[in-house]
Amino acid sequence: MGFLINDNELVSAIKEVTELASASHLGRLFMMLLLSGSMGRPLSVWEQTWAYLFDDILYRIRHELQYPVEDIINTTYPNLVQNFRDPSFFQDKAILAPTVENVEEINNYIVDLLPERDIFFSR
């Protein structure tokens, strides 16, 4: 592919296309560029564009699973209730979410799973 000179141009092109194409189309574009060997540093391109591509991934997960938040949490943090007091349990684990609403949904679900505790605030 001679028309795109470097990874920065690829990143700019992907960001430009977000206004015209669905996340699904963006994912296909990314895969086509990846498989064609057009990217000099694929990880760098991914890191700069994943948020544009992630929306489709989240949609597919939600579509395929009946209650995806539960499945995502159970897969990422197996035995969460038994291990939540151990800080090392959370190392090297993360759930990526494209919007604040998704983050709040996941956080609320996790908080509801944990044993209730009285919380006191001092003035």
C-alpha positions, -999 to +999 in steps of 0.1 A: +000+000+000+019+030-012-007+057-005-003+058+033+031+068+044+033+061+082+014+050+113+004+086+122-014+088+089-032+055+096-043+068+130-055+100+115-074+081+087-091+058+113-101+088+134-114+106+103-135+076+093-152+074+127-175+102+116-187+082+086-185+045+095-198+022+122-175+007+148-179-026+129-166-011+097-137+005+117-128-029+131-127-044+096-106-015+084-082-021+113-080-058+106-074-052+069-046-028+077-031-052+102-032-082+079-019-063+049+013-054+068+006-016+063+013-007+099+049-002+111+040-004+147+005-021+151+005-018+189+010+019+187-018+023+162-041+001+184-033+022+215-042+054+197-074+040+181-088+013+204-115+035+218-130+040+184-130+003+177-140-009+212-176+002+209-183-026+185-166-052+207-187-042+236-219-043+215-211-078+203-204-091+238-237-076+251-255-091+221-241-126+226-245-128+263-278-125+283-263-105+311-228-095+300-217-075+330-220-105+352-201-127+327-174-100+321-168-096+359-168-134+366-143-139+338-120-111+348-124-115+386-133-152+393-142-157+430-143-119+435-164-121+467-139-145+483-108-125+472-118-088+472-098-081+504-065-093+488-049-064+469-028-088+448-060-103+434-066-072+413-031-069+399-027-075+362-065-074+357-087-047+342-121-042+325-120-017+297-152+003+291-157+029+264-181+052+284-185+065+319-220+049+320-204+015+313-179+020+341-207+030+365-227+000+356-198-024+362-188-006+394-223-007+408-226-044+399-194-052+418-204-031+448-237-050+450-218-083+450-196-074+480-207-080+515-224-050+530-204-029+555-214+001+575-195+031+563-190+061+586-178+095+575-163+118+601-166+156+599 
